[in-house]
């Protein structure tokens, strides 16, 4: 089965460009690897042991879309089935209970799951028919169901069939429809929903009236903010800005989208805990926001309120950030990481922090990578 879509919290190498458009119909058979913190079994290795280097989950080569949550994980397989594991106190695994599992468990029996995104303790997903689903904790209305009730099994959000991409933050969620409109719901802290206020919403609300949005990324851990790219290649941000994570050259909070600079060459953004990253169409990587533990990869721990280029290379494909560290894949199939490493989440065999990119092993066939708070998932082909 060829890869058709992917999770916004993952990064995918073969067959796609940086905007997520398919460029090849080749078939890939991804193996799943995990590492880092594992107190709730979020590594899926049938134990609760921490690992500082990649460990294979089972022996199957059927893992497609991967997503790391707060202390849980999920994946859509090549057959369209959905699997989850790790912490489940809020029903975020979607299994109809609140039991933690240290190995993957199938969510229902459907084979129509497509795009998934894990939040702090909830999950949002799109099926192949364009319907939107969610489950887990819902104290801030982040499930989009019009209430604040927790659910431990999938619930459909409305009846529409034109949902395309999703991105979940710690307590909020975003989605882009097939018509290019952008929607948000959940906690509105510091204007993080982009709706011009700080109100919580328990059902999807459209951000402005434009239909030119192509990509959105919600922060995962830390102060809530979001980044988005339009079809014209412009980059936008909103929400918390205490350490300059909006990239606007100031530390002022904004509750509606603000353009970062004037360039039209941005391809893909990623909002980390209190740091931000984006790749341009020329393959260069840029970072800004909180630099503690070296999470920006700029060789220091400095805070920056505007984008700074990470080295001079032009072969970055995509980047994913977690609470206090970052991982990325290059076009040559190598995987890299930097930042905090107290739980071995960098995957480089130790627990040392690094402020510049370090290669994860020597392999050149990494396919995708995703991060939870302190654990990492990746696939090889």
N, C-alpha and C positions, 0 to 999 in steps of 0.2 A: 504494500500500500504506500503510495507516495505521500509525502508530507504536504498538507494543504493549508493548515493554520497552526498557530502556536500561541502559547500563553504569553501575556504581556510581561509577566515577571520572569520569563526565560529569555535566553538568547539562542538563536538558531543559525547554524552555519550553512550547510549545503542546500542549494536549491532556492535560496531567498536572497533578496537584497536587504539593505538596512531598514527600509520602510516596511518590510514584511511581504513584499510582492514576490510571488513565485517566479523563479527564473529557470527552473529545471524540473522535469518530471521523473528524475531518477528515484529509485526506491532505496530507502535506508532502513536499517534494522538496528535501532538504538538499544544499547545495554545501559543499565542504570548504575551510577556510582554515587555514594554519599560520604560525608565526613563532617566533623565538628561536634558540637554539643548533642547529647543524646539521652537526657534524663527522662524523657517521656517516650522514648523509642522512635523519635522523629527521623532517625536515619533508616528505619525499615530493615534493620539487620537482625531482628529477632533477639535483641539484647538492649541493654542501656549503657553500653560502653562508649566512651568518647574516643574518636579516632582523629588523628592529625594528618592522615593521608587517605586518598580515595579507597573505598571498599565497595565491592560489587554487591548489589542487592539481587539475590537469587542468580539464576543463570539464563533467564529469558532475554531475548533481544526484541522486545515488543513495546518498549516504553517510548512514548512520543512527546506529548506536552507535559512538562514538569512544573511544579509550583511549590515554593517553600512558604509556610505560614509562620506564626509566632513560634510555636513549638510543635508544629505538625507539618505534614507534607501531603501532596496529592499528585496524581498523574493520570493522564488519559493515554490509554494504550493504542496501538495501531488498529485494533478492532473496534475502537470507539467506546470501550468500556472505561469506567472511571474507578480509580482506586485511591485510598487514603490511609494514613497511619500517623501515629504519634499521639499528642495530647488531645483529649476529647471531652474535657470537663464541661464545655458549653455546647456539645453536640456538633462541633465543627467538622467532624469526619463524615457526617451525613449518613451514619449507619443505624440511626434510630435508637441509639443509646448514648451513654456518656462514659463508656469504658475506653481507657487508653489501649492502643495496640502498637506493638513494636515491629510488626510486619504488615505489608500491604493487605487491605481488605477491600473487596469490591463493593461499591456503592450501588445497591440495586442490581438490576440485570440488563439495563438498557445499553445499547451500542450506538447511541447518537450524541455522545458528549463531544464537544469540540474545543472551545476556548475556556480556560479556567484561570482564576486568580485567587490566591489565599490572602486573607487579611490577618489581623492579629489573632482573632479567635473565630473567624467566620470565613465562608467561601462563597464566591460568586462565579457562575458558569453560564456559558452559552451553548446551546445544542445546535446540531446541524440544521435544524428547522428554523433557526433564528430566534427561538424563545430564550428568555432570561430566567435563571434559577438562582436561589441562594439558601443558605442555612448556617446555623451556628448562633453566636451571641448577637443580640439585637437591641441592646440598651439604648443606643443612639439612633435607632431606625436604620442601621447600616445594611439590613437585608432588603430594604426597599419595598416591604410588604404592606405598608400603611399602618404598622403597629410597632410595638417594642417588645414583642414576644419572642423568646428564643425558640428555635426549631432544631431538632436533631436529625431531620431528613429533608431532602430537597423540596422547596416550595417555589412555584412559578410566580415570577414578578409580573403582574398584569397579564395581558393576553396578546401582546404584540409579537410579531415574528420578524422584526427587522433589526434586531440587536446584532452587533458585529464583534466588537472588542470590549474587554472589561479590564479594569485595574482596581485592585482593592488596597486601601491603606489600613492603618491600625483600627480606625473606627469610622471609616467612610468608604465610599465606592464611586467609581466613575465608569461610564460606558459611552461608546460611540456607536451610533446606528449606521445602517447601510446608506442613509441619506447624508452622512457627514455631520450630523448634529451631535453635540456633546451634552451629556447628562450627568448629574451627580446627586447623591443622597447620603444620609448619615449625619455625623457630627459636623457642625459648622464652625467649630472653634477657630478663632483668628481668621475667619473668612476662608477657610480651607476648601469650601465647596465651590468657590468662585461665583457665588450668586449675589454678591454685593451686600451681604449681611453675615451675621454670625449665628444664624438660626439653624437648629437641627431639623432635618426633613426625613420622614420615614417612607417617602415614595420618590421616584425619580423626578428631578426638576431640570429643565433645560438651561444651560449656561448661555445666555445671550440668544441671538437669533441666527447666527451664522451656521452654514452647513459646509464649512471648509476644514473641519478638524480631521486629522488623519491618525494621530497618536496621542495617548495620554498616559501619564504615570503618576500614581499617588504615592506619597511617602509611606514608608514602612518602618514604624518605630520613630521615636523622637518627636519633634514639633511638626504638626500636620501642615503640609503644603503639597502643591501639585505642579507638574510641568506638562506642556502639550505642544505639539507641532501642527501647523496648518499645511494645507496642500501647497502653499506658496513657499514652503521651507522656512517660515518664520517661527521663532521659539517664544513661548509665552509661559508665565508663571503666576501663582497667587497663593495666599495663605500666610503662614508663619514665616518670619524673616529675621529672627533674633540674631542669627549669625550669617546673614547675607545669603541664605540658601536660595533666594529667588533670583539671584544673579543680576540684580538691577543696580548695583553700585551703592546701595543704601541698605539700611536695616529696618526700613518701614514696612509694616504689615499691610497687605492689600487683599481686599475681599472680592476682587474681580480681576480677570486676566490682564496682565501687563506685559508688553513685548520686551524681550531681552535684546537690547541693541537694535540694529537695523538690518542685520544680515539675513539672507534668504537661502542659506546653505546648510541648514540644520536637518538632520535625518532622523535621529532617534534619541530621546531623552530618557533619563532614569532618575527618579527622586529617591534618595536614600533616607536614612534617619533624619539627619540635619545637614546632609550634603547632597550635591546634585552633580549629574554628569550628562554629557550629550556628545554624540558623534556627528560630525559634519559629513556632507556628501563626498568630501575628499578623503575620508577615512581617518581624519585627525580626531583625537579625543580631548575633551575639555572638562574641567572640574571646577567647582566652587562651593562655598559654604564652610561647614565645620571641618577643620583639618586635624582634630585631635586623633591621636594614635596613628597618624599618617594616612588616614582613610582617603584623602584626595589623590594620593599617589604622586605628589609633587616634590617629594624628597624632604618635606618638612611637616610641621604640625600647625602651620599658620592658617588663620581664618581668612577667606577671600570672599568678597561680596560681588565679584564679577568673574566671568569665565576666564580660566587660565589654561593654556594648552599643556597637556601632559606629554612631555618629550616632543620629539619631532617626527615620530613615525606616522605613516599614512595607511597602516594596514589593520586598524581596529575595526572590528565588525560590529560589536555590541557590548554593552556593559550592564551589570546588575549590582545594585548596592543593597546592603542590609543595615542592621542597626549601627554598626561601627566598623564595617569593613566592606571591601569591594572586590568583585571578580569580573573578568572579561574574557572574551574569545577574540582572537585575531583571524584574519582571512586565511592564514596558513594552518589553521586548525589547532594551534597551541592555546592553552588556557593559562591565565595569569590572575594573581590576587595580591592584595595589599591592605594594610590597615591593622586593626586589632586582631590578635590571634590567641587570646587567652584560653580558648577551647579547641584550638587546632583548626578553626574554621577556614584558614587560608589553604589548608590541604597540602602544605609543603613539608610535612614531617616533623614540625616542631611547634612551639607555642610562643615564638618570638614575633613581636610586632615589626612591620616593615612599612616604610613611608614611600617606597617606590615599588613598581610592579616586579613580582617574582614569579617565575614560571612554575606551574604545577606539573611536576614530572617532566618527561621528555616527549610525550606522545603528541602527535599532530593530527589526530582524528577525533577531537572533541566536537560534539554536535550541538549541545545546548547546555546552559547552566542557569541555576536559579538559587536564591538564597532565602533562608528564614532569618530569625533574629540572630542566631549564632551557629547555624548549620547550613551546609551547602549540598545541593544536588546537581548532578551533571550526567549527560549521556555521551556515550562513545558509539561510533558506527564502524 
